């Protein structure tokens, strides 16, 4: 029933949501002041084809790169708002790249995915200019961004981007949506207007999937049943012998705080798992 899916894809269950959003904005604003950043660097021809680069601090040489794709159900938010993630990476010798992309419904899902592919390609080819190591490129994203990193980490996507098959060295998909069909049965589709063709083409859980790198699938333990179901199913779908695939449910976090209270926090199990994947922790 639509009412059931409305609840699954809503944030109404998150206590103190307004305060959480306010804190996140303050953390983002503070990070933009605290850390060196190159803002709105173009990676393509569209006005929304830009990214923010936070160079690694205290690095003795080129540092690994973490490229992050924000969520917002493919239709809202921007890179600046996720600047707080820099605190969890750049002081430890990693570059953080946070991308923007054209939003739905002004563009369609294919345009969103292609923009992220262009951003990945640009970062691979240009991060060295800012102190990044293209041979240590990692990607992460939350919610819609979790879906988008799953799209990028499918080996055929790298071929479309004209990148080597090992261009991505690790993936962290956070609170992702890997099957778009349930979204069409929720209020979220009132503005997205996902078509059957888009659902079929861009649901990595429901097609043959060729994982290109080690994968961490993660979400807040307090998220809705649908996000747990999709994450658990995606781990099983991606399981193979070539790369490790793991599922991490972060205690005491929800769909929003899994970023601000976990991925951005150096002492949190999620941040440490990602930095370990990047070779920054033993």
N, C-alpha and C positions, 0 to 999 in steps of 0.2 A: 504493500500500500504506500501511496505517496507520503502519507503522514509519517509512516515509520522511517522512510528515507530522509524526510525533512529533518527529523531529529538526529539521524546519523551524521548528516553533513552540516549541522548547525553548531554554533559555539554557545548556545543558550545554557548548556550544562556547566560551563566553566565559571566557578565562583570568582567574583571580583574582577570581571573581565575589563571593565573600564580602567581600573587601577593598573592592571597588567599592561594594557596598551600604553598608558601614560608613562609607566616606568620604562617600557621598551623604547619609547620615543626619546626619553631623557638619556638613556644609555647610548642610543644611536648618536644623538647630538654630541654627547661628551666624547665619543670615540672619534668623531670627525675632527674634533679639536685636538685630542690627545695624540693621534697617530698621523704620520705623514700619509697623504692620500692624493692621488691623481683622479679627479672627478670628471665624469661625463666624457671619458675617452671614447671616440667613435670606433666601432668595429665593423660598421656597414653603412649603407646609404640611407636608411630610414632614420627619422628623428629619434626614435626610441632604441636604436642600435648603439647603445653606449654602455660603458662599464666603469666601475670604480676600482682602482688598484691601490692596495695598501702594501707597500714594499716591506719585506722582512726587516726586522730590527735585530741588531747584534748578530748578524750573519757574517761568517768568515769567508763566504763565497756564495755562489748562486744557491738560492733556497728553494725547497719544494713549493709548489703552488697549489692552493686550494681554491677552486672556482666554485662559487655558490650561486644557486638559482633560487630566487625567492618564490614564495607561494602567493596566495590570493585568488585561488580558483581561476587562474589564467586571465583574470579580468581586472585586477586591482593591485595596489601597493607598488613600491619602487625600491631600487637598490639602496638609496640613502638610509631607509628605515632599518636596514639590516647591518648597518655599519658597526653595531655593537659586537658582531662576531669577530672583529679584528682583535679584540682583547684576548680571545682564546687562541690566537695563532701567531700574529706578527711578533710579539715579544719572545717567541720561542723559535725564531728563525724561519718562519714560513711566510710566504706572500699570500695575501687574500685578494681574490678578484670577485666582486659582486656585480652581476650583470643585470641590465634592464632589457626588456624585450617588448615588442608591440603587443597590446592587450586585446583580448576578445571583448565584445563581438566585432570591434572594428576590423580585426583580422580574424582569420579562421585558425583552427588548431594546427594545420599544416604550416601556416606562417609563423606561429609561435615556435614550433619545433625547429623549423629551418633557421630562425633567428638565433636560437640557442646553439645550433650547430655552427653557425657563423662565428658566434662569440667564442666557442671552444677552439675553432680553427685559428681565429685571430690570436687568442691567448697562447696557443702552442707556438705560433710563428713569431710572436712579438714580446713574450714575457721576459726574455733575456735582456731586453733594453731597460727593464725596470729591476733587474736583479733576480729574476726568477729562472728556474731550471726547467726547460721544456721537457726534459727526460724524466722529470718527477712531477707530473701533472695529475692532480686528483680532483674529483668533482663531487659536489654535494648539493642537496636542495631539499626543501620542505614542502609538504602538501602538494600543490600543483607542481612545485619545483622538484619534489620527489619523483613525480611522474616524468618530468622532463629529463632528469638525469638518467632514469631508466631508459628513456628513448635514446639518449646519447650513448649509453653504454652497451647498446645492442650492436654487435660487430658490423652489420650492414650500414649503420648510421655513420660509422667512422669512414667507411669507403665513400659514402656520399659526400663527406666533408673533405675528401682527398687527404686523409690523415693515415699514418701507419696504424696497423691493427693493435699495436701496443702503446698508442699515444696516451691513453688513459691508464694510470697505474693503480688507481683505486677509486671506489665509488661508495658514497654514503647516501642512501635514500631514506629520508626522514618523513614519517607520517604521509607516505605517498599514496596516490590513487592510481592503481595499476589496471583496473577494470572500469572503464568509463560508463558502462551500461547502467549501474545503479545511480549514477549522477543524473541520468536522464529521467529518473523517477523521483527527483527531488526538486525543491524550489530553486536550487542553483541553476537548473536548466532554463528557468524563465528568461534569463538574459543570455546564457551561453548558446542555447538553441543547437546543441550538438546533434549532428545528423547521424543516421545509421552508418553511413560510410566513414565518418570520423571515428565513431565508436569502434568499428571493425579495424580501422587502420592504426589507431593510436591507443590500443589497449594491450600493453605488453604481456599482461597475464593470460591473454586469450589467443596468442599467436606463438609460433615457433620463435624461441628467443635464444640468441647466441651471445652469452655474456662475455665481455671483452676484458674484464679485470676483476680483482677481488672485490667483494660486495659486502657491505654492512647494511642490513635493513633494520631500521630502528623507528621507534615511536614512543610517545609518552604512555606510561602504564595506565593513566587515567583517561585515555581517549575512548571514543565510542567503539562499539562492537564491530562496525563495518571497517574501521581503520585497522583493527586487530585482525579481522578476517583477511583483508586484502594483503596485509604485510606477511602474515603467516603463509598464505597461499603463494605469494610471490617468491618467498624463500624456497619453497618446495619446487616451484616452477623453474627457478634458476639453478637448482642444485645439479652439479656435475663434478667431474674429477679434476678439471683443469685449474679452477680458481676456488679459494675458500669463500663460502657464503654463510653469513651468520645473522641471527636475529637477536636484537638487543631491545628489551623493553625497559625504559628508563624510569626508575621508581619516582613517585611523587611529582610527576610532570604531566602536563596535558598538551593539547595540540599547539598551544602558544608558548608555554614555558619550556617545552623541550628544546627550544632554541636559546632563549635568554637565560634560563637557569641551568642548562645542561651543555649544549654545544659550545656556548660562549664561555663557560666556566672551566678554568684549567684543572680544578680539582674534581670535576664531575667525571663519572665513568664514561659518558659518551664522548666528551672532548678528548679524554685520554685514549679511547679506542681509535678515534680518528687520527690523532697525532701518532699513535703507534703504527697505524697503517701507513702513515707518511714517513716512517723511519725516524721520528723525532723523540720517541720513547722506546725503551727496551721492553 
